[in-house]
Amino acid sequence: MERRGDAPAAAVSGPAAEPTAGAGHRSWTAALLAERPTASLREDLSRFGIGVGLASLYGLSLGARQGGTSFVHHAAGVPAAMVAVACVGVPALTIVLTLFDAPLDPPRALSATARAAASTGLVLGGLAPAAALFVVTGGSDVTAAIMGLLGLAVGGVVGVGVLLRDLGAALRRDSGLVRRSGATAALVGFAAFAAVLALRVWLETLPMLKGGAS
C-alpha cells in the first residue's frame, strides 16, 4: 500500500510565499547605513561622499532665500562642517580612545565616520524641502536663520550620535573604572568639540547666518 507520508509536499504559492521571496531585500537607505563586518576604503569613501552630497541639498535649500551665488556658498558651507569634524576631530578622538585601551584602528574609525556622515546627510536631505519652504516664505532674516540652524542642529546631533555609538562600542567592557570613565569623558568632550567646530564653520561660511551678507 502506498504511504501518503512519502508524497512530495506541494509548492507554496500565492501571498504566503511573498514575504520569503523579499526577505533578503534591503532598501537603499538601510544598505547605506548598514554596519559592515569588514571595512572597505572604497565603500566608506563612497558612503561619506553620499552624505556630503545630501547635505549639499540642504545647503541649496538655504540658498534659495537669496539666490544667485548664495546657492554655491550654502551648498559648500553646510557639508564643510562635516568635513572639518571628520578631518580634525575624529583622528584626535581615535588617538585619545586608544590611550584608554579601545581597540580602534583607522579603518574602523573611517567606517564609523562614513556612517555618521551618511546619517547626517540623510536627515539634512530629508529636511531640505521643508527648509526651502521656510527660508523662502519666512518673514525676516532672523526667523529664516533660526529655522535653517535648527535643521543643521538636528542633522548634526544624529550624525554625532551614530559616531559616538560606533566608536563607543569598541571600548573594552573589562577595562578598569578609570579607563572607562576616561573614555566616556573623551566621547563627551568630542561631542562638545564637534558642536563648537561645526557652528564656527557654519557661521563663517553660510551667508544666511551672517545677516545675509554673501
Salt bridges, closest charged atoms under 4 A:
ASP6 OD2 - ARG3 NE 3.93
GLU35 OE2 - ARG115 NH1 3.94
GLU43 OE1 - ARG36 NE 2.91
ASP44 OD1 - ARG47 NH2 3.47
ASP101 OD2 - ARG172 NE 3.31
ASP141 OD1 - ARG65 NE 2.99
ASP166 OD2 - ARG115 NH1 2.46
ASP166 OD1 - ARG165 NE 3.90
GLU204 OE2 - ARG200 NE 3.70
